[in-house]
Amino acid sequence: MNLTLATERLLLRSPLRGDAARLAGLLNNYAVASNLAHVKLPHTTKDTELWLPRLIASRAPEQSGFVIIMREAGVVGLVSFRRDGDATILGYWLGEEFWGRGIMSEAVTGALKWYFTHSKTDIVTSGVFHFNMASLAIQHKMGFVETGRSVVRCLARNADIEHIDTELTRQAFEDATK
Ligand SMILES: CC(C)(COP(=O)(O)OP(=O)(O)OC[C@H]1O[C@@H](n2cnc3c(N)ncnc32)[C@H](O)[C@@H]1OP(=O)(O)O)[C@@H](O)C(=O)NCCC(=O)NCCS
């Protein structure tokens, strides 16, 4: 799948192999990786080349990703969907210097609109480590609700962290964003 979506300030485009070095450079930062489960530090271009092909090769909405592109800065982050049994899991991250400008709210809104247009599934799951209030605020704006708590391994912290589990229905997203 090779796609480019446009939002007000951003382009969301299917990842390319050539994005690996830039993505690794942004991810190789404790402030970013310590809020994600699966990113070990240090994170090199070779590490990124191990997980990126899954997003490049996929044709299914439930297993797709978009690099987030700002006109003035190029690739600044990633939003992705991952299949896990019957569920689709939403994940996202942004390079630290781009935080606090509403970029991820805009990117996640665009990606979810695309997802619900192209997938037959009606539920997306996600969640945040218990201290990640900025990410939880984004999810609440989209219509996600908390479904429980779990414990998730954070590779960057090398620790098990309390996780707020969340879920979004197609209807709740439509209600939250209309
Ligand atoms: C979390 C992250 C994606 C946020 O991206 P961003 O572009 O800065 O987010 P936005 O500006 O779109 O929205 C953040 C929202 O959180 C709110 N917020 C920020 N800090 C907050 C805090 N400490 N408590 C409550 N709300 C907070 C902001 O006010 C904003 O809400 P608003 O639009 O209603 O004002 C970014 O910081 C990041 O990539 N962090 C590292 C990786 C990560 O955490 N990924 C998500 C894993 S679940």
The ligand as a Gaussian input file, in Angstrom:
#p B3LYP/6-31G(d) Opt

LIG

0 1
 C        2.321000      11.950000      23.585000
 C        2.680000      12.692000      22.294000
 C        2.321000      11.835000      21.110000
 C        1.874000      13.998000      22.242000
 O        2.083000      14.631000      21.004000
 P        1.740000      16.182000      20.816000
 O        1.764000      16.513000      19.386000
 O        2.575000      16.974000      21.742000
 O        0.227000      16.175000      21.371000
 P       -0.888000      17.270000      21.092000
 O       -0.255000      18.622000      21.233000
 O       -1.618000      16.952000      19.841000
 O       -1.926000      16.983000      22.282000
 C       -1.493000      16.819000      23.590000
 C       -2.671000      17.076000      24.491000
 O       -2.288000      16.708000      25.816000
 C       -2.467000      17.793000      26.676000
 N       -1.436000      17.665000      27.689000
 C       -0.121000      17.839000      27.565000
 N        0.487000      17.576000      28.734000
 C       -0.481000      17.204000      29.589000
 C       -0.483000      16.791000      30.942000
 N        0.642000      16.715000      31.653000
 N       -1.673000      16.479000      31.517000
 C       -2.828000      16.550000      30.835000
 N       -2.882000      16.930000      29.511000
 C       -1.709000      17.248000      28.925000
 C       -2.322000      19.022000      25.809000
 O       -2.943000      20.154000      26.394000
 C       -3.059000      18.547000      24.551000
 O       -4.453000      18.601000      24.720000
 P       -5.325000      19.793000      24.060000
 O       -5.115000      19.709000      22.582000
 O       -6.713000      19.491000      24.471000
 O       -4.773000      21.065000      24.638000
 C        4.181000      13.053000      22.263000
 O        4.501000      13.753000      23.441000
 C        5.049000      11.827000      22.149000
 O        5.298000      11.328000      21.070000
 N        5.539000      11.335000      23.303000
 C        6.452000      10.165000      23.326000
 C        5.817000       8.895000      22.754000
 C        4.438000       8.646000      23.285000
 O        4.120000       8.986000      24.422000
 N        3.594000       8.016000      22.442000
 C        2.269000       7.625000      22.858000
 C        2.340000       6.354000      23.612000
 S        0.768000       5.927000      24.286000

